[in-house]
Amino acid sequence: MQTMAQMAIYLIKTLGSLYLLIVLLRFLLQLSRADFYNPLSQAISKATNPLLLPLRKVIPGLFGLDIACLVLALIVQWVVLQLILMIAGYGLFNPLMLLAWSVVGILAMLSSIYFWGMIAHIIVSWVAPFSRNPALILLRQLIEPVMAPFRKVIPPLGPIDISPIFLMLTLNLINQFVIPAIAQLLGAPHGLMIGY
């Protein structure tokens, strides 16, 4: 029975992580004004539309932010976390506590998206700097707005741009210290949330 519960938790967490990643990518791509007609953007839109479009009817955007997309991300994280806790034998949990934990999980996942996106961006900039692959174009459009503030403070040293190092250092500090401190303050269970 213990093995079945672990398998169910693994399956729910994996599928939930994948869908949450797609929802957050849609939010980030809209935020960075990435090419909507890119084939990957279209695939992300099609995957999220069934749940997102009904939410948009009741939750309007605010200051150019797709609030419905963020609410959907919170709902996905909350439902997955509640299912995992129920399978693990904890039963129903305080909804407000789960909501706080869901926010921490989403922050952790956003930070991870940018961290791994930065690593991919650095590798691609060395291996195929002028590639027209749709995935790489989208990656550049996602990363560049986050890189811009760092480039203003740390200009390139000739042909070498060291600003990605400082962005990765900042993201790593957030992942290693800030998010765990918030999670510990809220009593969030490590390893059960998506992203954390």
N, C-alpha and C positions, 0 to 999 in steps of 0.2 A: 504493500500500500504506500509506503514511504517513497519508493521508486516511482510509482505512478504519479504521486503528487509533485515530485521533482521534475518529472517529464512534462507534466501539465504546466508548471510554472515556467519552465524553460521555453515551451512552445508559445505561451501567452506573452512572455516577455520579449521573445524574438519577433513575433508578428507585430506586437505593439510598438516595439522599437522601430521597426521598418516603417510602419505607417506614420508614427510620430516624426520620424526623420523626413518623410515626404511632405508632411504638413508644414514643418518648420522650414524646409527648403522653399516651399511655395511662398511663405511669409517673407523670407529673406530675399528671394528673387524679386518679389514685388517691391520690397523696401529699397533694393539696390537698382531698381528700374532695369532689370535684365531683359534681354530680348524675349518677348512673349511668344514669338513665332519660331523660336528654336525648338527642334523636335523634342528635346528633353523637357523644356518648359511646358510644351503641350502635353507630354506624358504625365508630368506632375499635376497639371491642371485636371486632366481626365481622371486621375486616381483620387483626387481630393474633392472634385465637384459634387459627387453624390451626397456627401455630408456637409460640405461647406456652403453650397448654394441655399439650402433651406435656412441655415444659420444667418446668412447675409440678409434674409428677408426681415429678420427681427433685430439684428445687431448691425448698425451702420458703421462705416469707417469713421476714423477720427484723425484729423491732421495728416491725412495721407497714409495712415496705418490701417491695415486690414485687421480690425479688432476681431471679426468673426473667425479669422484664421487662428489668432491667438487663443480665443475661447475654445475652438475645436482642439487645439493642442492640449489645453488644460483638461478638457473632457477626456481625451484619449489617455493622457497620463493618469488621471483620477480613476477611470474605469479599470485600467490595467492594474494599477496599484491595489485597488479594492479587491479585484479578482485574485491577485496573488496572495494578499493577506487572508482571504477566505480559504483558499486552497491550503495555505500554510497552517490553518487552524486558528487564526486570530478572530474570525468572525467579522461582523460589520464594525467599521472604525468610525470615529468622529469625522464627519464630512469636512469640517473646517480645517482640521489637522491634515487630512488628506489633501485638501486644496493647497495648504502651505507647502507640504512635501512635494506636490505636483509642480509648484512654481520653482522649487529648488531643482527638481529633476530637469525641467525645461531649460533653466539657466545653464545647468551642467551640459545638456545636450547642445545648446547653442554655442557654448564655448568650445566644445569638442568638434563641432562642425567646422568652425573657423580654424581651429588648431590643425586638424587633418587636412582641411582645404589648403591651408598655408603650406603644409609639407608637400602636398601634391603640386601646388603652384610653383614652389621653389624647384622641385625636380623637373617639372615640365619646362620651366624657363631655361634650364640648362640643356635639356635633351631635345626639345622641339619648340623653340621660342616663337616660331611663326606658324604654328599649326593652325589649321582652320577646322579642326575637329569640333563638332557642336558641344561636346562635354567640356572641352578645354576653354572654348569661348565663354561658356556659361560660368565656369570656374573663375576665369579672369574677371567677369562682370560682377561676380559675388564678392571676390576678395578685394578688388581695387578700392571700393569706397571705404573699407576698413583700413586699408594701407595709407590712404591719403593723409590723415592727420599725422601719422608717423613720418611720412616723407617730408611734411612741412617742417617738422622739428629736426629730423636727421636727413639732410640731403644726401644724394648719392656721392660716393667718393670716387670720382672719375667713372669708370665703367662698372664699378661695384656698388650695388645697392644693399646697405646693411640694415635698412629699416625693417625687413622681414624678421630679422633676429630679435629686434625689440618687440615686435608684435607677438611673436611666438613666446618670448619671455613673459610678456604681460598675460597672455592666455594661459600659460603654464602656471603662473602665480595664482590666477583666478581658479584654475582647476585644482591645484594642490593645496591652497590655503583658504581662499575666500569662501568657495562653495562648501567645503567640508566644515568650516567654522559655522556657517549659517545652518547647515544640516544638523550639526551637533547641537546647536542652540535650540532647534525645533524638535530634536529627538527623532530625526528621520532615520529609518532603517537602511543601513548601507547594503547595497546589493539587491534590494527589492525594487527600487525605483528605476525607471528607464532613464538612462543617462548618468546615473550616479551609483 
